Amino acid sequence: MACCVLISVVGLPRGIWSSPRRLASAVETTQPIPLPSQARVVICGGGIVGTSVAYHLAKLGWTEIVLLEQGRLGAGTTRLCAGIVSVAKPISIECKMADYSNSLYEHLEEETGVKTGYVKTGSLCLAQNQDRFLSLKRLASRLNVMGIPCNVIKPKEVSKLHPLVNIHDLVGALHLPGDAVVSPPDVNHALATAAARHGVQIHERTTVNHVMMEKGHVTAVETDRGAIECEYFVNCAGQVTLYPLRVCTKVSVPLHGCEHFYLLSKPLPEPLQPSTPVVMDMDGRIYVRAWQGGVLSGGFEKNPKPIFTEGRNQLEIQTMQEDWDHFEPMLSALLRRMPELEVCEIQQLVNCPESFTPDMRCLMGETPGVHGYFVLAGMNASGLAFAGGAGKYLAEWMTYGYPTANVWPLDIKRFGNLQSSRTFLRHRVMEVMPLLYNLKVPRWDFQTGRQWMEKHGFERAKYFIPAGKDLLSLDASKTFYKPDWFDIVGAEVKCCKEAVCVIDMSSFTKFELTSTDDQALALLQHLCANDLDVPVGHIVHTGMLNERGGYENDCSVVRVKKNSFFIISPTDQQVHCWSWLKKHMPDDPQLHLEDVSWKYTALNLIGPRAMDVLGELSYVSMTPEHFPSLFCKEMSVGYANGIRVMSMTHTGEPGFMLYIPIEYALHVYNEVMSVGQKYGIRNAGYYALRSLRIEKFFAFWGQDLDPFTTPLECGREFRVKFDTDIDFLGRASLLHQRQEGVSRRFIMLVLEDHDTELDLWPWWGEPIYRNGELCGTTTSSAYSYTLERHVCLDFINRGDYEVDIAGQRYPAKAKLYPFSSLFAQQRRLKDEMELSNFQGK
């Protein structure tokens, strides 16, 4: 890897960055070039992420862009990056970003004239066991959908591609021929050069001290060299990100630093060619690339060293020390994988900081507390691979109000205050870093911070282990095949259908919107696709749409009083939904929004005997005649008053949701379980809920629905108030789509000829083939205990379908409506007629 080539800044007085052509005149400068007093956007951070954002904003026509760097351009983590650009990433949006970055870097030298060290080496992801090999096959299937070349190969083919790899313990590998290596400082230099040519002002040795705001909007940035008035601020400071965030009190970011080690060897006796493929031996926790005739090798150890819990400064990065004792396991793994390296000389052990997030995905987007304050940080050791694509998406977001791809998995608003605790982050980063190379089988869970399955910082039970079963053995038995919890969840589903179960759903987001007059109704009528002008006590399922007609939120709204509404949203919508509502709320002191998620415990009472349990506890008839569907009453349950009881379950099964003031939660739960004993009551977890909801064709926001999905595409046109003249958000786009016709439909796929006991299971993200051609991927999947088959959900057009599970295709039957034991025969004809009429316009 070439050394830092930003020679234009070495020895210069602090001030504006100069290209090499301006070096001579800049050296003669005795005074720093002053900062502009105004700009449209100020970007903090001159590493590869910050220069990528500046480059892409300039490409989209932005002017008055100022990039500030407290030291020298690319002198932080970018300078120490290993230089690998690989598409082998765990989720599709990350694969897309890495693929775009690869293409950008490949052509950057031609665009700028700056050498970037780009070499298309390809990479080899090795598998030492069958489970790892299956995970690589699943990745290959996903990459094929995106059109990214990849090949599943045998160990002997690995030897042909890389002369040093010991293949004796390998079962296979994934070859990614398009992967590459670059010189990160040179790529950073090229991006800065291109940005400067488009008018971006780049100032080095300039520290951001404070981000100023007024009425929730960015107004200026205060630096050690003066203030700059601006409309937008972009925090790309990497390891320093926390500091500019802390000086803006309404912004928080969940990331934490950790030491990352790699070694550099001297040239081998027979120098390794620059085009030698990168090796990623994830079971050995190491990666290896060619470097100046020798190798560069690092990894992600089981016992990482968190750093900078209380912040950091530039000096600390420069003085991070070698630790050979800590690196020894990775060195041993390297020598096992490439025994011929025993004779090579080591030049240096590099210790560089990397920032990690609680879920191993980067942070992107506008912060919920301050309009105009954007963040792009927390790259989890993939900053180089992500920088190009992430910079592009963030620039689109700032320009158009949304990026051209669904980036919700990366949106900073997926996190709340729970994940910003420094103690939590320090503990979580020690788990996250090893997980980058850990084998992650379906439905794995984090172990730090929470004991059970976690969602948005909340614990949620997956299932309840009966007497005689061992929790540790169940956790250790995770697999791509039939899981050991299958019968446990099946018993919970059976109880939900035949008796009564309780599921704790307290993690759901809960807001109250109130006003003195009709302001609350007016706001919801503007934001919601469905009609909220309903009688008091009625529940309305509705989407909150964007201007394109896509789902920003999928929620249930209860009109509890004439001017008071109770809004229930998915768990991970807490910050996003709050931000969306506040963004569109008028500045009216008579309109009030409160987050009451912490005030209510939510118990989901599911099953045909739920009405008997509640009837005994409330002395009120709970039959459908007295308590119709989608209705809410405030009732007494046991000795507790003020319980909001709602006739819905989010599963399609009969039952009730109980929203209980938290001080009564334990009492109500105990009373429900006590009275319910005679009706066969038991606790159930979220795995049972997933099975129940998928066979009823209930789509979930964040999995099946996203900002690019419209109600017309997922069969929810009946939840849109087309019959009114209310100009709700997204109406024009939906009317246009209804006139032109939809190009895809949300359907249920039921696997045929699939052996639940022996075959690999679908989990989510499996490619779908229509008439032999790739047409998409599953958005979610679960086993239906009623149908005794696997059910997958997806957006498709008409045709014959197959689902690809790790390279094996299984035929699947498409359905537009949920199955029902009573109406399956009657609906089958309707399904076939509608599918035959749907032409996929």
Buried (B, 14 or more C-beta within 10 A) or exposed (E): BBEBBBEBBEEBEBBBBBBBEBBEEBEEBEEBBEBBEEBBBBBBBBBBBBBBBBBBBBBBEBEBBBBBBBBBBBBBBBBBBBBBBBBBBBBBBBBBBBBBBBBBBBEBBEBBEBBBBBBEBBBBBBBBBEBBBBBBBBBBBBBBBBEBEBEBBEBEBBBEBBEBBBBEBBBBBBBBBBBBBBBBBBBBBBBBBBBBEBEBBBBBBBBBEEBBBEEEEBBBBBBEBEBBBBBBBBBBBBBBBBBBBEBBEEBBBBBBBBBBBBBBBBBBEEEBEBEBBBBBBBBBBBBBBBBBBBBBBBBBBEEBBBBBBEEBEBEBBEEBEEEEEBBEBBBEBBBBBBEBBEEBEBBEBBBBBBBBBBBBBBBBBBBBBBBBBBBBBBBBBBBBBBBBBBBBBBBBBBBEEBBEBBBBBBBBBBBBEBBBBEEBBBBBBBBBBBBBBBBEBBBEEBEBBBEBBBBBBBBBBBBBBEEEBEEEEBBEEBEBBBBBBBEBBBBBBBBBBEBBBBBBBBBBBBBBBBBEEEBBBBBBBBBBBBBBBBEEBBBBBBBBBBEBBBBBBBBBBBBBEEBBBBBBBBBBBBBBBBBBBEEEBEEEEEBBBEBBBEBBBBBBBBBBBBBBBBBBBBEBEBEEEEBEEBBBBEBBBBEBEEBBBBBBBBBBBBBBBBBBBEEBBEBBBEBBBBBBEEBEBBBBBBBBBBBBBBBBBBBBBBBBBBBBBBBBBBBBBEBBBEEEEBEBBBBEBBBEBBEEEBEBBBBBBBBBEBEBEEBBBBBBBBBBBBEEEBBBBBBBBBBBBBBEBBBBBBBBBBBEBBBBBBBEBBBBBBBBBBBBEEEBEEBBEEBEEBBEEBEBE
